[in-house]
């Protein structure tokens, strides 16, 4: 007898990748705000654009740091965040794609869903739009590969192929 809530595998964001990603975005934001403040262009519209993009980069850097502090968990029933936020149910996954030429995040994989789900976004970790889920970014390649392979096995088991 198996427990459907047992965690089979985890994806834990890696510290150096988190620091590099948030640092790059934060540095870009600071640089743009500094340029707008210290050497403002003659055109006010361009100055405003620099400030908006700079502030957006700083906000995204903070959001990425917050979102990437969460561990992803795979159970027999779902892929979720450690706090319980659902990413995808195994019954709803049609296909897992982690091929070399696949449209996917760095060190990650793509899930094609059968039914649409609400859009959701955790910068640097995963995002979902309609029937597509992307997992990866600041994750470990080995952990992402293991989770993608396990999802493929779980799908095959549910379809009776194994």
OpenMM code with the backbone's topology and positions (N, CA, C; nanometers):
from openmm import Vec3, app, unit

residues = "UNK UNK UNK UNK UNK UNK UNK UNK UNK UNK UNK UNK UNK UNK UNK UNK UNK UNK UNK UNK UNK UNK UNK UNK UNK UNK UNK UNK UNK UNK UNK UNK UNK UNK UNK UNK UNK UNK UNK UNK UNK UNK UNK UNK UNK UNK UNK UNK UNK UNK UNK UNK UNK UNK UNK UNK UNK UNK UNK UNK UNK UNK UNK UNK UNK UNK UNK UNK UNK UNK UNK UNK UNK UNK UNK UNK UNK UNK UNK UNK UNK UNK UNK UNK UNK UNK UNK UNK UNK UNK UNK UNK UNK UNK UNK UNK UNK UNK UNK UNK UNK UNK UNK UNK UNK UNK UNK UNK UNK UNK UNK UNK UNK UNK UNK UNK UNK UNK UNK UNK UNK UNK UNK UNK UNK UNK UNK UNK UNK UNK UNK UNK UNK UNK UNK UNK UNK UNK UNK UNK UNK UNK UNK UNK UNK UNK UNK UNK UNK UNK UNK UNK UNK UNK UNK UNK UNK UNK UNK UNK UNK UNK".split()
positions = [
    Vec3(0.0846, -0.1172, 0.0000),
    Vec3(0.0000, 0.0000, 0.0000),
    Vec3(0.0897, 0.1243, 0.0000),
    Vec3(0.0594, 0.2191, -0.0839),
    Vec3(0.1411, 0.3395, -0.0934),
    Vec3(0.0619, 0.4610, -0.0483),
    Vec3(0.1321, 0.5539, 0.0103),
    Vec3(0.0720, 0.6792, 0.0553),
    Vec3(0.0757, 0.7783, -0.0598),
    Vec3(-0.0400, 0.8310, -0.0997),
    Vec3(-0.0454, 0.9224, -0.2144),
    Vec3(0.0158, 1.0581, -0.1825),
    Vec3(0.0356, 1.0893, -0.0540),
    Vec3(0.0936, 1.2177, -0.0159),
    Vec3(0.2431, 1.2069, 0.0162),
    Vec3(0.2998, 1.0877, 0.0002),
    Vec3(0.4432, 1.0680, 0.0250),
    Vec3(0.5245, 1.1442, -0.0797),
    Vec3(0.6237, 1.2174, -0.0351),
    Vec3(0.7093, 1.2933, -0.1265),
    Vec3(0.8100, 1.1972, -0.1893),
    Vec3(0.8025, 1.1836, -0.3225),
    Vec3(0.8919, 1.0939, -0.3946),
    Vec3(1.0253, 1.1596, -0.4274),
    Vec3(1.0206, 1.2864, -0.4623),
    Vec3(1.1417, 1.3593, -0.5019),
    Vec3(1.1190, 1.5079, -0.4781),
    Vec3(1.2289, 1.5803, -0.4594),
    Vec3(1.2231, 1.7247, -0.4365),
    Vec3(1.3148, 1.7968, -0.5344),
    Vec3(1.2773, 1.9198, -0.5664),
    Vec3(1.3643, 2.0102, -0.6414),
    Vec3(1.3907, 2.1292, -0.5496),
    Vec3(1.5148, 2.1424, -0.5064),
    Vec3(1.5542, 2.2508, -0.4177),
    Vec3(1.6369, 2.3518, -0.4964),
    Vec3(1.5933, 2.4762, -0.5040),
    Vec3(1.6719, 2.5773, -0.5751),
    Vec3(1.8120, 2.5887, -0.5165),
    Vec3(1.9098, 2.6049, -0.6026),
    Vec3(2.0495, 2.6126, -0.5615),
    Vec3(2.0892, 2.7553, -0.5269),
    Vec3(2.1573, 2.7720, -0.4155),
    Vec3(2.1988, 2.9027, -0.3665),
    Vec3(2.2783, 2.9854, -0.4663),
    Vec3(2.3844, 2.9301, -0.5265),
    Vec3(2.4615, 3.0108, -0.6215),
    Vec3(2.3795, 3.0581, -0.7413),
    Vec3(2.2894, 2.9753, -0.7894),
    Vec3(2.2045, 3.0163, -0.9021),
    Vec3(2.1085, 3.1267, -0.8599),
    Vec3(2.0532, 3.1158, -0.7389),
    Vec3(1.9631, 3.2196, -0.6872),
    Vec3(2.0364, 3.3523, -0.6741),
    Vec3(2.1569, 3.3464, -0.6178),
    Vec3(2.2350, 3.4692, -0.5972),
    Vec3(2.2698, 3.5328, -0.7315),
    Vec3(2.3126, 3.4502, -0.8285),
    Vec3(2.3496, 3.5037, -0.9590),
    Vec3(2.2290, 3.5667, -1.0293),
    Vec3(2.1155, 3.4960, -1.0278),
    Vec3(1.9962, 3.5461, -1.0974),
    Vec3(1.9439, 3.6746, -1.0335),
    Vec3(1.9288, 3.6739, -0.9020),
    Vec3(1.8775, 3.7941, -0.8361),
    Vec3(1.9797, 3.9078, -0.8407),
    Vec3(2.1071, 3.8738, -0.8275),
    Vec3(2.2120, 3.9757, -0.8357),
    Vec3(2.2170, 4.0419, -0.9716),
    Vec3(2.2032, 3.9630, -1.0778),
    Vec3(2.2048, 4.0189, -1.2133),
    Vec3(2.0883, 4.1148, -1.2353),
    Vec3(1.9688, 4.0713, -1.1954),
    Vec3(1.8516, 4.1584, -1.2113),
    Vec3(1.8614, 4.2827, -1.1232),
    Vec3(1.9061, 4.2640, -1.0003),
    Vec3(1.9203, 4.3775, -0.9102),
    Vec3(2.0245, 4.4766, -0.9587),
    Vec3(2.1357, 4.4255, -1.0096),
    Vec3(2.2412, 4.5128, -1.0631),
    Vec3(2.1917, 4.5905, -1.1851),
    Vec3(2.1165, 4.5234, -1.2721),
    Vec3(2.0583, 4.5921, -1.3874),
    Vec3(1.9668, 4.7051, -1.3411),
    Vec3(1.8803, 4.6756, -1.2440),
    Vec3(1.7892, 4.7778, -1.1922),
    Vec3(1.8625, 4.8962, -1.1324),
    Vec3(1.9633, 4.8684, -1.0508),
    Vec3(2.0412, 4.9770, -0.9905),
    Vec3(2.1140, 5.0591, -1.0960),
    Vec3(2.1684, 4.9909, -1.1945),
    Vec3(2.2402, 5.0603, -1.3014),
    Vec3(2.1475, 5.1538, -1.3802),
    Vec3(2.0295, 5.1063, -1.4128),
    Vec3(1.9349, 5.1892, -1.4877),
    Vec3(1.8870, 5.3095, -1.4066),
    Vec3(1.8591, 5.2879, -1.2789),
    Vec3(1.8168, 5.3989, -1.1939),
    Vec3(1.9320, 5.4977, -1.1770),
    Vec3(2.0538, 5.4488, -1.1592),
    Vec3(2.1704, 5.5360, -1.1452),
    Vec3(2.1925, 5.6209, -1.2710),
    Vec3(2.1807, 5.5574, -1.3891),
    Vec3(2.1984, 5.6322, -1.5143),
    Vec3(2.0907, 5.7407, -1.5258),
    Vec3(1.9670, 5.7055, -1.4931),
    Vec3(1.8578, 5.8035, -1.5024),
    Vec3(1.8765, 5.9184, -1.4044),
    Vec3(1.9350, 5.8905, -1.2876),
    Vec3(1.9511, 5.9949, -1.1858),
    Vec3(2.0774, 6.0788, -1.2064),
    Vec3(2.1868, 6.0149, -1.2440),
    Vec3(2.3132, 6.0885, -1.2520),
    Vec3(2.3391, 6.1520, -1.3883),
    Vec3(2.2940, 6.0897, -1.4941),
    Vec3(2.3125, 6.1423, -1.6303),
    Vec3(2.1795, 6.1369, -1.7047),
    Vec3(2.0831, 6.2154, -1.6617),
    Vec3(1.9503, 6.2049, -1.7245),
    Vec3(1.9553, 6.2454, -1.8711),
    Vec3(1.8893, 6.1652, -1.9552),
    Vec3(1.8808, 6.2018, -2.0968),
    Vec3(1.8018, 6.3319, -2.1132),
    Vec3(1.8213, 6.3965, -2.2273),
    Vec3(1.7513, 6.5228, -2.2541),
    Vec3(1.6003, 6.5022, -2.2632),
    Vec3(1.5598, 6.3893, -2.3145),
    Vec3(1.4175, 6.3593, -2.3298),
    Vec3(1.3625, 6.3015, -2.1992),
    Vec3(1.2610, 6.3651, -2.1416),
    Vec3(1.2033, 6.3184, -2.0158),
    Vec3(1.1415, 6.1787, -2.0310),
    Vec3(1.0855, 6.1495, -2.1481),
    Vec3(1.0247, 6.0188, -2.1717),
    Vec3(1.1264, 5.9059, -2.1573),
    Vec3(1.2477, 5.9295, -2.2062),
    Vec3(1.3523, 5.8288, -2.1958),
    Vec3(1.3980, 5.8122, -2.0507),
    Vec3(1.4038, 5.9215, -1.9774),
    Vec3(1.4384, 5.9150, -1.8350),
    Vec3(1.3325, 5.8344, -1.7591),
    Vec3(1.2067, 5.8625, -1.7892),
    Vec3(1.0977, 5.7883, -1.7244),
    Vec3(1.1054, 5.6394, -1.7594),
    Vec3(1.1372, 5.6088, -1.8849),
    Vec3(1.1509, 5.4689, -1.9266),
    Vec3(1.2638, 5.3994, -1.8500),
    Vec3(1.3769, 5.4661, -1.8357),
    Vec3(1.4876, 5.4091, -1.7582),
    Vec3(1.4464, 5.3827, -1.6136),
    Vec3(1.3752, 5.4772, -1.5536),
    Vec3(1.3309, 5.4603, -1.4152),
    Vec3(1.2299, 5.3467, -1.4007),
    Vec3(1.1377, 5.3365, -1.4947),
    Vec3(1.0357, 5.2301, -1.4880),
    Vec3(1.1000, 5.0926, -1.5060),
    Vec3(1.1873, 5.0792, -1.6049),
    Vec3(1.2537, 4.9498, -1.6270),
    Vec3(1.3467, 4.9174, -1.5106),
    Vec3(1.4161, 5.0174, -1.4580),
    Vec3(1.5027, 4.9956, -1.3420),
    Vec3(1.4247, 4.9507, -1.2201),
    Vec3(1.3141, 5.0192, -1.1916),
    Vec3(1.2306, 4.9807, -1.0773),
    Vec3(1.1698, 4.8426, -1.0986),
    Vec3(1.1293, 4.8128, -1.2222),
    Vec3(1.0756, 4.6800, -1.2531),
    Vec3(1.1796, 4.5709, -1.2330),
    Vec3(1.3025, 4.5976, -1.2718),
    Vec3(1.4104, 4.5001, -1.2524),
    Vec3(1.4384, 4.4778, -1.1042),
    Vec3(1.4361, 4.5841, -1.0262),
    Vec3(1.4564, 4.5701, -0.8812),
    Vec3(1.3430, 4.4906, -0.8176),
    Vec3(1.2194, 4.5200, -0.8591),
    Vec3(1.1053, 4.4451, -0.8054),
    Vec3(1.1132, 4.2981, -0.8450),
    Vec3(1.1468, 4.2705, -0.9723),
    Vec3(1.1565, 4.1319, -1.0184),
    Vec3(1.2689, 4.0578, -0.9476),
    Vec3(1.3773, 4.1268, -0.9177),
    Vec3(1.4872, 4.0659, -0.8431),
    Vec3(1.4393, 4.0224, -0.7048),
    Vec3(1.3645, 4.1094, -0.6379),
    Vec3(1.3105, 4.0751, -0.5066),
    Vec3(1.2103, 3.9595, -0.5177),
    Vec3(1.1220, 3.9649, -0.6182),
    Vec3(1.0215, 3.8591, -0.6360),
    Vec3(1.0883, 3.7251, -0.6663),
    Vec3(1.1935, 3.7266, -0.7466),
    Vec3(1.2660, 3.6037, -0.7786),
    Vec3(1.3298, 3.5468, -0.6524),
    Vec3(1.3878, 3.6316, -0.5674),
    Vec3(1.4501, 3.5834, -0.4446),
    Vec3(1.3458, 3.5185, -0.3536),
    Vec3(1.2295, 3.5804, -0.3424),
    Vec3(1.1233, 3.5253, -0.2574),
    Vec3(1.0689, 3.3939, -0.3143),
    Vec3(1.0395, 3.3920, -0.4435),
    Vec3(0.9780, 3.2747, -0.5053),
    Vec3(1.0732, 3.1560, -0.5090),
    Vec3(1.2011, 3.1829, -0.5277),
    Vec3(1.2956, 3.0722, -0.5425),
    Vec3(1.3437, 3.0176, -0.4091),
    Vec3(1.2850, 3.0617, -0.3003),
    Vec3(1.3207, 3.0068, -0.1695),
    Vec3(1.2370, 2.8835, -0.1356),
    Vec3(1.1480, 2.8455, -0.2238),
    Vec3(1.0552, 2.7355, -0.1998),
    Vec3(1.1057, 2.6080, -0.2675),
    Vec3(1.0879, 2.4960, -0.2015),
    Vec3(1.1223, 2.3658, -0.2574),
    Vec3(0.9995, 2.3074, -0.3266),
    Vec3(1.0197, 2.2445, -0.4422),
    Vec3(0.9113, 2.1758, -0.5121),
    Vec3(0.9104, 2.0297, -0.4706),
    Vec3(0.7914, 1.9729, -0.4584),
    Vec3(0.7762, 1.8346, -0.4165),
    Vec3(0.6922, 1.7579, -0.5178),
    Vec3(0.7337, 1.6358, -0.5447),
    Vec3(0.6569, 1.5456, -0.6302),
    Vec3(0.6013, 1.4329, -0.5457),
    Vec3(0.4687, 1.4170, -0.5501),
    Vec3(0.4039, 1.3024, -0.4860),
    Vec3(0.3421, 1.2169, -0.5966),
    Vec3(0.2769, 1.1095, -0.5597),
    Vec3(0.2126, 1.0232, -0.6602),
    Vec3(0.0932, 1.0919, -0.7262),
    Vec3(0.0422, 1.1971, -0.6642),
    Vec3(-0.0775, 1.2642, -0.7140),
    Vec3(-0.0519, 1.4005, -0.7770),
    Vec3(0.0575, 1.4697, -0.7362),
    Vec3(0.0757, 1.6069, -0.7828),
    Vec3(0.2197, 1.6537, -0.7726),
    Vec3(0.2471, 1.7611, -0.8468),
    Vec3(0.3695, 1.8381, -0.8323),
    Vec3(0.3260, 1.9673, -0.7649),
    Vec3(0.3917, 2.0023, -0.6531),
    Vec3(0.3475, 2.1166, -0.5741),
    Vec3(0.4670, 2.1860, -0.5105),
    Vec3(0.4396, 2.3068, -0.4605),
    Vec3(0.5375, 2.3743, -0.3770),
    Vec3(0.5299, 2.3148, -0.2373),
    Vec3(0.6344, 2.3324, -0.1614),
    Vec3(0.6388, 2.2746, -0.0272),
    Vec3(0.5256, 2.3251, 0.0609),
    Vec3(0.4823, 2.4465, 0.0431),
    Vec3(0.3721, 2.5011, 0.1211),
    Vec3(0.2352, 2.4477, 0.0813),
    Vec3(0.2280, 2.3711, -0.0278),
    Vec3(0.1020, 2.3126, -0.0713),
    Vec3(0.0441, 2.3723, -0.1981),
    Vec3(0.1024, 2.4786, -0.2505),
    Vec3(0.0513, 2.5408, -0.3741),
    Vec3(0.0667, 2.4433, -0.4901),
    Vec3(-0.0439, 2.4091, -0.5539),
    Vec3(-0.0463, 2.3109, -0.6616),
    Vec3(0.0140, 2.3668, -0.7898),
    Vec3(0.1020, 2.2884, -0.8504),
    Vec3(0.1569, 2.3236, -0.9815),
    Vec3(0.0826, 2.2444, -1.0885),
    Vec3(0.0756, 2.1127, -1.0719),
    Vec3(0.0011, 2.0280, -1.1664),
    Vec3(-0.0309, 1.8944, -1.1008),
    Vec3(-0.1497, 1.8421, -1.1320),
    Vec3(-0.1859, 1.7075, -1.0876),
    Vec3(-0.1342, 1.6072, -1.1904),
    Vec3(-0.0885, 1.4939, -1.1442),
    Vec3(-0.0329, 1.3915, -1.2339),
    Vec3(-0.1390, 1.3449, -1.3333),
    Vec3(-0.2647, 1.3345, -1.2892),
    Vec3(-0.3737, 1.2918, -1.3783),
    Vec3(-0.3946, 1.3892, -1.4939),
    Vec3(-0.3549, 1.5149, -1.4764),
    Vec3(-0.3773, 1.6171, -1.5776),
    Vec3(-0.2584, 1.6329, -1.6728),
    Vec3(-0.1476, 1.5665, -1.6448),
    Vec3(-0.0277, 1.5807, -1.7288),
    Vec3(-0.0374, 1.4866, -1.8477),
    Vec3(-0.0228, 1.5425, -1.9659),
    Vec3(-0.0276, 1.4644, -2.0892),
    Vec3(0.1114, 1.4199, -2.1324),
    Vec3(0.2099, 1.5094, -2.1193),
    Vec3(0.3433, 1.4799, -2.1698),
    Vec3(0.4484, 1.5580, -2.0928),
    Vec3(0.5674, 1.4974, -2.0786),
    Vec3(0.6835, 1.5622, -2.0187),
    Vec3(0.7869, 1.5790, -2.1287),
    Vec3(0.8402, 1.7003, -2.1414),
    Vec3(0.9398, 1.7264, -2.2457),
    Vec3(1.0621, 1.7910, -2.1822),
    Vec3(1.1754, 1.7248, -2.1919),
    Vec3(1.3005, 1.7813, -2.1419),
    Vec3(1.4127, 1.7613, -2.2426),
    Vec3(1.3752, 1.7457, -2.3686),
    Vec3(1.4722, 1.7238, -2.4749),
    Vec3(1.5626, 1.8432, -2.4988),
    Vec3(1.6689, 1.8206, -2.5725),
    Vec3(1.7696, 1.9236, -2.5992),
    Vec3(1.7086, 2.0446, -2.6702),
    Vec3(1.6213, 2.0215, -2.7666),
    Vec3(1.5628, 2.1309, -2.8436),
    Vec3(1.4259, 2.1742, -2.7922),
    Vec3(1.3865, 2.1254, -2.6747),
    Vec3(1.2565, 2.1599, -2.6174),
    Vec3(1.2560, 2.3052, -2.5712),
    Vec3(1.1409, 2.3689, -2.5845),
    Vec3(1.1208, 2.5038, -2.5321),
    Vec3(1.0965, 2.4894, -2.3823),
    Vec3(1.2020, 2.5132, -2.3032),
    Vec3(1.1961, 2.4929, -2.1588),
    Vec3(1.2949, 2.5853, -2.0897),
    Vec3(1.2803, 2.6052, -1.9589),
    Vec3(1.3771, 2.6877, -1.8863),
    Vec3(1.5108, 2.6153, -1.8708),
    Vec3(1.6134, 2.6897, -1.8340),
    Vec3(1.7442, 2.6306, -1.8081),
    Vec3(1.7328, 2.5299, -1.6941),
    Vec3(1.7992, 2.4163, -1.7100),
    Vec3(1.8010, 2.3103, -1.6083),
    Vec3(1.6596, 2.2707, -1.5679),
    Vec3(1.5696, 2.2594, -1.6646),
    Vec3(1.4318, 2.2292, -1.6310),
    Vec3(1.3617, 2.1429, -1.7333),
    Vec3(1.2302, 2.1455, -1.7283),
    Vec3(1.1471, 2.0652, -1.8186),
    Vec3(1.0130, 2.1330, -1.8392),
    Vec3(0.9397, 2.0806, -1.9374),
    Vec3(0.8078, 2.1343, -1.9724),
    Vec3(0.7039, 2.0246, -1.9541),
    Vec3(0.5903, 2.0616, -1.8983),
    Vec3(0.4770, 1.9703, -1.8854),
    Vec3(0.3647, 2.0209, -1.9746),
    Vec3(0.3076, 1.9328, -2.0534),
    Vec3(0.1882, 1.9649, -2.1322),
    Vec3(0.0687, 1.9062, -2.0585),
    Vec3(-0.0290, 1.9897, -2.0291),
    Vec3(-0.1463, 1.9473, -1.9527),
    Vec3(-0.2623, 1.9150, -2.0450),
    Vec3(-0.3524, 1.8297, -1.9988),
    Vec3(-0.4722, 1.7966, -2.0760),
    Vec3(-0.5758, 1.9081, -2.0643),
    Vec3(-0.5946, 1.9566, -1.9431),
    Vec3(-0.6937, 2.0618, -1.9173),
    Vec3(-0.6231, 2.1898, -1.8749),
    Vec3(-0.6822, 2.3019, -1.9134),
    Vec3(-0.6256, 2.4324, -1.8775),
    Vec3(-0.6313, 2.4526, -1.7261),
    Vec3(-0.5318, 2.5235, -1.6768),
    Vec3(-0.5280, 2.5627, -1.5359),
    Vec3(-0.5060, 2.7136, -1.5305),
    Vec3(-0.5390, 2.7760, -1.4190),
    Vec3(-0.5161, 2.9208, -1.4072),
    Vec3(-0.3677, 2.9536, -1.4202),
    Vec3(-0.3395, 3.0679, -1.4784),
    Vec3(-0.2016, 3.1119, -1.4928),
    Vec3(-0.1419, 3.1394, -1.3555),
    Vec3(-0.0152, 3.1036, -1.3392),
    Vec3(0.0565, 3.1279, -1.2140),
    Vec3(0.2044, 3.1414, -1.2460),
    Vec3(0.2763, 3.2103, -1.1583),
    Vec3(0.4162, 3.2400, -1.1863),
    Vec3(0.4954, 3.2480, -1.0575),
    Vec3(0.6035, 3.1740, -1.0503),
    Vec3(0.7009, 3.1841, -0.9419),
    Vec3(0.8348, 3.2113, -1.0099),
    Vec3(0.8755, 3.3368, -1.0227),
    Vec3(0.9931, 3.3726, -1.1026),
    Vec3(1.1162, 3.2895, -1.0678),
    Vec3(1.1811, 3.2380, -1.1697),
    Vec3(1.3034, 3.1624, -1.1519),
    Vec3(1.2830, 3.0183, -1.1120),
    Vec3(1.1600, 2.9759, -1.0873),
    Vec3(1.1346, 2.8407, -1.0401),
    Vec3(1.0350, 2.7656, -1.1295),
    Vec3(0.9173, 2.8232, -1.1514),
    Vec3(0.8187, 2.7603, -1.2390),
    Vec3(0.7161, 2.8645, -1.2819),
    Vec3(0.6487, 2.8338, -1.3914),
    Vec3(0.5352, 2.9150, -1.4337),
    Vec3(0.4376, 2.8279, -1.5111),
    Vec3(0.3111, 2.8703, -1.5081),
    Vec3(0.2044, 2.7945, -1.5738),
    Vec3(0.1187, 2.8921, -1.6526),
    Vec3(0.0914, 2.8542, -1.7759),
    Vec3(0.0041, 2.9342, -1.8618),
    Vec3(-0.0829, 2.8385, -1.9416),
    Vec3(-0.2106, 2.8406, -1.9122),
    Vec3(-0.3050, 2.7552, -1.9840),
    Vec3(-0.2746, 2.6076, -1.9640),
    Vec3(-0.2338, 2.5423, -2.0729),
    Vec3(-0.2047, 2.3991, -2.0676),
    Vec3(-0.0549, 2.3698, -2.0685),
    Vec3(0.0257, 2.4664, -2.0295),
    Vec3(0.1706, 2.4483, -2.0309),
    Vec3(0.2290, 2.4878, -1.8955),
    Vec3(0.3172, 2.4018, -1.8430),
    Vec3(0.3890, 2.4303, -1.7183),
    Vec3(0.5370, 2.4183, -1.7474),
    Vec3(0.6131, 2.5186, -1.7067),
    Vec3(0.7589, 2.5163, -1.7198),
    Vec3(0.8188, 2.5150, -1.5795),
    Vec3(0.9128, 2.4235, -1.5574),
    Vec3(0.9817, 2.4134, -1.4291),
    Vec3(1.1305, 2.4256, -1.4564),
    Vec3(1.1984, 2.5115, -1.3820),
    Vec3(1.3425, 2.5255, -1.3983),
    Vec3(1.3859, 2.6685, -1.3778),
    Vec3(1.5125, 2.6919, -1.4019),
    Vec3(1.5699, 2.8245, -1.3846),
    Vec3(1.6823, 2.8175, -1.2842),
    Vec3(1.6508, 2.8360, -1.1568),
    Vec3(1.7522, 2.8313, -1.0521),
    Vec3(1.7602, 2.6921, -0.9883),
    Vec3(1.7087, 2.5925, -1.0573),
    Vec3(1.7046, 2.4563, -1.0053),
    Vec3(1.8276, 2.3770, -1.0469),
    Vec3(1.8463, 2.2655, -0.9793),
    Vec3(1.9546, 2.1734, -1.0127),
    Vec3(1.9134, 2.0887, -1.1324),
    Vec3(2.0031, 2.0732, -1.2280),
    Vec3(1.9731, 1.9932, -1.3464),
    Vec3(1.9451, 1.8479, -1.3083),
    Vec3(2.0226, 1.7923, -1.2167),
    Vec3(2.0045, 1.6526, -1.1770),
    Vec3(1.8691, 1.6308, -1.1087),
    Vec3(1.8308, 1.7214, -1.0194),
    Vec3(1.7022, 1.7069, -0.9513),
    Vec3(1.5863, 1.7238, -1.0492),
    Vec3(1.5975, 1.8197, -1.1401),
    Vec3(1.4909, 1.8408, -1.2392),
    Vec3(1.4761, 1.7193, -1.3294),
    Vec3(1.5868, 1.6619, -1.3699),
    Vec3(1.5830, 1.5429, -1.4552),
    Vec3(1.5174, 1.4259, -1.3817),
    Vec3(1.5522, 1.4082, -1.2545),
    Vec3(1.4936, 1.2999, -1.1760),
    Vec3(1.3425, 1.3173, -1.1611),
    Vec3(1.2973, 1.4404, -1.1350),
    Vec3(1.1535, 1.4661, -1.1208),
    Vec3(1.0823, 1.4441, -1.2536),
    Vec3(1.1407, 1.4923, -1.3640),
    Vec3(1.0789, 1.4730, -1.4960),
    Vec3(1.0674, 1.3243, -1.5279),
    Vec3(1.1714, 1.2475, -1.4992),
    Vec3(1.1671, 1.1034, -1.5250),
    Vec3(1.0629, 1.0343, -1.4380),
    Vec3(1.0540, 1.0727, -1.3113),
    Vec3(0.9532, 1.0139, -1.2231),
    Vec3(0.8110, 1.0483, -1.2674),
    Vec3(0.7913, 1.1708, -1.3141),
    Vec3(0.6585, 1.2087, -1.3644),
    Vec3(0.6227, 1.1215, -1.4843),
    Vec3(0.7190, 1.0981, -1.5733),
    Vec3(0.6940, 1.0115, -1.6894),
    Vec3(0.6550, 0.8710, -1.6447),
    Vec3(0.7219, 0.8184, -1.5429),
    Vec3(0.6897, 0.6846, -1.4907),
    Vec3(0.5506, 0.6845, -1.4279),
    Vec3(0.5184, 0.7871, -1.3495),
    Vec3(0.3864, 0.7946, -1.2873),
    Vec3(0.2748, 0.8037, -1.3912),
    Vec3(0.2987, 0.8779, -1.4985),
    Vec3(0.2000, 0.8885, -1.6056),
    Vec3(0.1793, 0.7525, -1.6716),
    Vec3(0.2894, 0.6833, -1.6994),
    Vec3(0.2804, 0.5510, -1.7618),
    Vec3(0.2069, 0.4521, -1.6708),
    Vec3(0.2322, 0.4585, -1.5399),
    Vec3(0.1623, 0.3715, -1.4460),
    Vec3(0.0133, 0.4007, -1.4448),
    Vec3(-0.0249, 0.5271, -1.4441),
    Vec3(-0.1666, 0.5629, -1.4398),
    Vec3(-0.2384, 0.5210, -1.5684),
    Vec3(-0.1671, 0.5232, -1.6813),
    Vec3(-0.2267, 0.4827, -1.8087),
    Vec3(-0.2237, 0.3310, -1.8270),
    Vec3(-0.1578, 0.2603, -1.7351),
    Vec3(-0.1501, 0.1162, -1.7449),
    Vec3(-0.0450, 0.0662, -1.8420),
    Vec3(0.0516, 0.1514, -1.8761),
    Vec3(0.1565, 0.1137, -1.9696),
    Vec3(0.2691, 0.0398, -1.9005),
    Vec3(0.2754, 0.0441, -1.7676),
    Vec3(0.3819, -0.0272, -1.6935),
    Vec3(0.3208, -0.1333, -1.6055),
] * unit.nanometer
topology = app.Topology()
chain = topology.addChain("A")
for resn in residues:
    res = topology.addResidue(resn, chain)
    for name in ("N", "CA", "C"):
        topology.addAtom(name, app.Element.getBySymbol(name[0]), res)
